[in-house]
Amino acid sequence: MRRIALLGATGSIGRQAIEVIDAHPDLELVAAASGSAPIDGLAPLTQTGGDLTGLLDRAEPDVVLNAVVGFAGLAPTMWALEHGVTLALANKESLVAAGRLALAAHERGGGLLLPVDSEHSAVHQCLEGRDRATVAGVVLTASGGPFRGRAREELADVTAEQALAHPTWRMGPKITIDSATLANKGLELIEAHWLFGIPYDAIEVVVHPTSVVHALVRLRDGALLAHLGRPDMRVPISYALTYPTRASTTVGPLPLEGLALEFEAVDDHAFPLLGLARAAGERGGTAPCAYNAANEVAVAAFLEGRIAFLDIGAVVEETLSRVDGAAARDLDDLVAADAEARRLATRELQPA
Ligand SMILES: NC(=O)c1ccc[n+]([C@@H]2O[C@H](COP(=O)([O-])OP(=O)(O)OC[C@H]3O[C@@H](n4cnc5c(N)ncnc54)[C@H](OP(=O)(O)O)[C@@H]3O)[C@@H](O)[C@H]2O)c1
């Protein structure tokens, strides 16, 4: 039996994870948490809001599936890494923000860190058992979101409702807006850097509208490995929860006849949040933490109708230009850097 603690149980990933756990006799849900929605009775131990590490201490899980959204996922990510408990990580924001601190905790704890993000799960599978010296780079695919192909001027008046209509994935509101701005791919770029130890200049991003190819790995001899599958999160969730046995799922095979694979370049002018993430990642220190914090503030404001779509990038850019980005020595430093970036980003929301 593998004992699972599921954090973010009421969300898009959380609900699909419950489906995977219910279908697999060797997986047992021992603890579940949400932010504010009631979840009584979902698992032997449940918690709504508050400090999630107390719940994890009591539950003593074999696997923590962190499917909380945003920086709120930091504490359980660090708990699992420090304790050497397998971390199935959907909450990319925590790894982006903590970066080197998370890696150091992972090294001390010695547990498994398994990505749930479909792109990173794909890279993980393409890299498995491979001599890293043979790997030349990684290619992350982006669906392009609902505004793919639009020029920057055509994005000025788009509404939250339009931005929430994602063409290929059904996800929570924050990540859906991040997919529309390409901030999601920016977060994933930084996540890939930390997960796989690949330098930023060896991580490419291409637009691939159907989301059938989840990621590719370039090898030094010119070969390119691709991971294909239906865009269905139950596959990477199942992979992470049952690793390394790779249980079967109810997701059907991908039909190949008539399947066309199209790739195009990202329009950096219309979607500046990807380039801003790359710059923040290369700058290092707490710049990625500030990128994430400012983006969270701006996305919440956009969803509330307080700023326009293009303001999200402007708020993040302005915040990054004002933070010092100094490296965090510990979690207190990191929490302070997050708070300072949120303060600066919130100031940017005010009319001049
Ligand atoms: N959805 C996808 O397909 C997908 C794919 C790849 C990666 N991810 C990543 O997975 C994470 C979750 O995404 P999602 O789409 O599932 O989001 P979601 O549908 O918005 O769900 C978020 C979950 O987090 C919980 N939560 C929020 N704040 C919390 C807090 N302070 N303490 C405890 N729980 C809290 C929510 O509880 P309430 O219901 O009570 O608010 C909810 O259960 C994100 O980091 C996202 O980037 C998602």
The ligand as an SDF file (V2000), in Angstrom:
LIG
                    3D

 48 52  0  0  0  0  0  0  0  0999 V2000
   -4.9500   21.7790  -13.5970 N   0  0  0  0  0  0  0  0  0  0  0  0
   -3.9960   21.2780  -14.3400 C   0  0  0  0  0  0  0  0  0  0  0  0
   -4.2590   20.6150  -15.3440 O   0  0  0  0  0  0  0  0  0  0  0  0
   -2.5510   21.4970  -13.9540 C   0  0  0  0  0  0  0  0  0  0  0  0
   -1.5450   20.9880  -14.7890 C   0  0  0  0  0  0  0  0  0  0  0  0
   -0.2250   21.1290  -14.4080 C   0  0  0  0  0  0  0  0  0  0  0  0
    0.1090   21.7760  -13.2360 C   0  0  0  0  0  0  0  0  0  0  0  0
   -0.8840   22.2740  -12.4370 N   0  0  0  0  0  0  0  0  0  0  0  0
   -0.5170   22.9670  -11.1950 C   0  0  0  0  0  0  0  0  0  0  0  0
   -1.1760   22.3260  -10.1090 O   0  0  0  0  0  0  0  0  0  0  0  0
   -1.5180   23.2900   -9.1050 C   0  0  0  0  0  0  0  0  0  0  0  0
   -3.0340   23.2210   -8.8900 C   0  0  0  0  0  0  0  0  0  0  0  0
   -3.6930   23.5730  -10.0810 O   0  0  0  0  0  0  0  0  0  0  0  0
   -5.2570   23.3740  -10.2700 P   0  0  0  0  0  0  0  0  0  0  0  0
   -5.5440   23.6800  -11.6860 O   0  0  0  0  0  0  0  0  0  0  0  0
   -5.6650   22.0550   -9.7140 O   0  0  0  0  0  0  0  0  0  0  0  0
   -5.8150   24.5610   -9.3460 O   0  0  0  0  0  0  0  0  0  0  0  0
   -7.2790   24.7400   -8.7160 P   0  0  0  0  0  0  0  0  0  0  0  0
   -8.2670   23.9620   -9.4960 O   0  0  0  0  0  0  0  0  0  0  0  0
   -7.4720   26.1990   -8.5620 O   0  0  0  0  0  0  0  0  0  0  0  0
   -7.1430   24.0660   -7.2750 O   0  0  0  0  0  0  0  0  0  0  0  0
   -6.3030   24.6090   -6.3020 C   0  0  0  0  0  0  0  0  0  0  0  0
   -6.3850   23.7860   -5.0480 C   0  0  0  0  0  0  0  0  0  0  0  0
   -5.5220   24.3820   -4.0690 O   0  0  0  0  0  0  0  0  0  0  0  0
   -6.2810   24.5760   -2.8790 C   0  0  0  0  0  0  0  0  0  0  0  0
   -5.7050   25.6870   -2.1320 N   0  0  0  0  0  0  0  0  0  0  0  0
   -5.6310   26.9750   -2.4930 C   0  0  0  0  0  0  0  0  0  0  0  0
   -4.9990   27.7080   -1.5490 N   0  0  0  0  0  0  0  0  0  0  0  0
   -4.7170   26.8280   -0.5320 C   0  0  0  0  0  0  0  0  0  0  0  0
   -4.0920   26.9630    0.7200 C   0  0  0  0  0  0  0  0  0  0  0  0
   -3.6600   28.1380    1.1790 N   0  0  0  0  0  0  0  0  0  0  0  0
   -3.9520   25.8420    1.4940 N   0  0  0  0  0  0  0  0  0  0  0  0
   -4.4020   24.6460    1.0430 C   0  0  0  0  0  0  0  0  0  0  0  0
   -4.9870   24.4650   -0.1370 N   0  0  0  0  0  0  0  0  0  0  0  0
   -5.1430   25.5480   -0.9200 C   0  0  0  0  0  0  0  0  0  0  0  0
   -7.6970   24.8220   -3.3540 C   0  0  0  0  0  0  0  0  0  0  0  0
   -8.6350   24.6490   -2.3070 O   0  0  0  0  0  0  0  0  0  0  0  0
  -10.1000   25.3820   -2.3690 P   0  0  0  0  0  0  0  0  0  0  0  0
  -10.9120   24.5990   -3.3400 O   0  0  0  0  0  0  0  0  0  0  0  0
  -10.5910   25.2830   -0.9850 O   0  0  0  0  0  0  0  0  0  0  0  0
   -9.8230   26.7860   -2.8240 O   0  0  0  0  0  0  0  0  0  0  0  0
   -7.7890   23.7470   -4.4370 C   0  0  0  0  0  0  0  0  0  0  0  0
   -7.9890   22.4880   -3.8490 O   0  0  0  0  0  0  0  0  0  0  0  0
   -1.0400   24.6480   -9.6520 C   0  0  0  0  0  0  0  0  0  0  0  0
    0.2290   24.9220   -9.1230 O   0  0  0  0  0  0  0  0  0  0  0  0
   -0.9420   24.4260  -11.1470 C   0  0  0  0  0  0  0  0  0  0  0  0
    0.0210   25.2530  -11.7540 O   0  0  0  0  0  0  0  0  0  0  0  0
   -2.1930   22.1520  -12.7750 C   0  0  0  0  0  0  0  0  0  0  0  0
  1  2  1  0
  2  3  2  0
  2  4  1  0
  4  5  1  0
  4 48  2  0
  5  6  2  0
  6  7  1  0
  7  8  2  0
  8  9  1  0
  8 48  1  0
  9 10  1  0
  9 46  1  0
 10 11  1  0
 11 12  1  0
 11 44  1  0
 12 13  1  0
 13 14  1  0
 14 15  2  0
 14 16  1  0
 14 17  1  0
 17 18  1  0
 18 19  2  0
 18 20  1  0
 18 21  1  0
 21 22  1  0
 22 23  1  0
 23 24  1  0
 23 42  1  0
 24 25  1  0
 25 26  1  0
 25 36  1  0
 26 27  1  0
 26 35  1  0
 27 28  2  0
 28 29  1  0
 29 30  1  0
 29 35  2  0
 30 31  1  0
 30 32  2  0
 32 33  1  0
 33 34  2  0
 34 35  1  0
 36 37  1  0
 36 42  1  0
 37 38  1  0
 38 39  2  0
 38 40  1  0
 38 41  1  0
 42 43  1  0
 44 45  1  0
 44 46  1  0
 46 47  1  0
M  CHG  2   8   1  16  -1
M  END
$$$$
